[in-house]
Each structure stands twice: as C-alpha cells, then as structure tokens.
Amino acid sequence: MNLTRLVVLGLLAERGAQHGHQLRRDVQLTKADEWAGVGAGSLHRELRKLADDGLVAAVRTERVDRRPERTIYQITDRGRDALDELRDQAVATLYRGDDPMAAGLIFAGGTAPEVLGDLLARHRHAVGAERERLRAERARGEREGYLRPEISPLQAAAFRRAELRAQAELAWHDEWDRVLGTARPART
C-alpha cells in the first residue's frame, strides 16, 4: 500500500489543482507526515511518478515574484479511479505491521520478572504519554477547526481511532500486569 500516493491523490481530489509546495503544506496541516509517513522528499518524487503514470496532469506553471517556476497538477480521471482503489484497499486493510511488543513478550521466557516488569512499565509510560499527546493535539485541532467533526468528520474519526488504540494498549497493560504480576511504576 502506497500511502504517499493515496495522500497526494486524495489532496488533489479534495482541494483541487496544486503545486508540490502547496501539497507539502497540506500534508503538514493534516499531519499526514506523522500518521502516513509522507515526507517532503517522497511527496515530490511521488508527484512525478503520478504524472508519469497519467494519474495527475500538469495544468500550468506559475511564478510568484522571484521564486522558481512551479508546476500546478490536477488529478485525472485515471487518478480518481486509482484513488478509489487505494482508498478501498486502505480501509479494508487490517493492521498487519511488525509487532515488536509481541515478539519481545514471546521470547521473554527467561527474563527475570523484575526486568520484565520494568520493561512493561516503561512501555506503559510511553503509551500513556502518547495518549496525552493525542488528547492535547485533539484539543488544539478542535480549537483550530481541523479536527472538529462538523467540519472534517473523517479526519476527526481517524484521529479518534488513534486515541482509542492508545487507550486499548493501556487496557491491555491493566489486564496483563495482573496476570503476569509485573505491575510497577515506570522508571524515567
């Protein structure tokens, strides 16, 4: 799954024709650089590939003051079809990434309980800090408007999903700390 391609096509479909710097700004505003791993270098590279594949088309170039000329791209009909396919794949995909936590637990059989307890406490602390960061970001996003459900319901829904994943990870810790007998405060 090429998330950069999905993001670029999605932004062009939603926001109209843009040049690469506008797309980069929109990626930063939507935080797609964080949740989809869309970097500035990959964004421009993907835009060129999309043009080569006929999924976007250059519609004009423009120059503002003494800045370099910038090419404005828009999504094509083929690009809209590709966007539909990528969106369908993305929404249908269950999380199947690497799971270092599972691997660490599976192969922790000989680990002293106090060491395992410390490792899990540090992990719990990191997840709790991420949950608090997400809460603060949601509050900021609601104030600024980009995470208000009545303005951007799908972006708000995606963000809420991230919060609930962190909450689920903390619930897992509550359950397994009792089973494993590893509950202890995190060392910082």
Secondary structure, DSSP 4 states (H G I P E B T S, - for coil): --HHHHHHHHHHHHH-SB-HHHHHHHHHHHTHHHHS---HHHHHHHHHHHHHTTSEEEEEEE--TTSPPEEEEEE-HHHHHHHHHHHHHHHHPPP-S--HHHHHHHT-TTS-HHHHHHHHHHHHHHHHHHHHHHHHHHHHHHHHTTT-TTT-HHHHHHHHHHHHHHHHHHHHHHHHHHHHT---PPP-
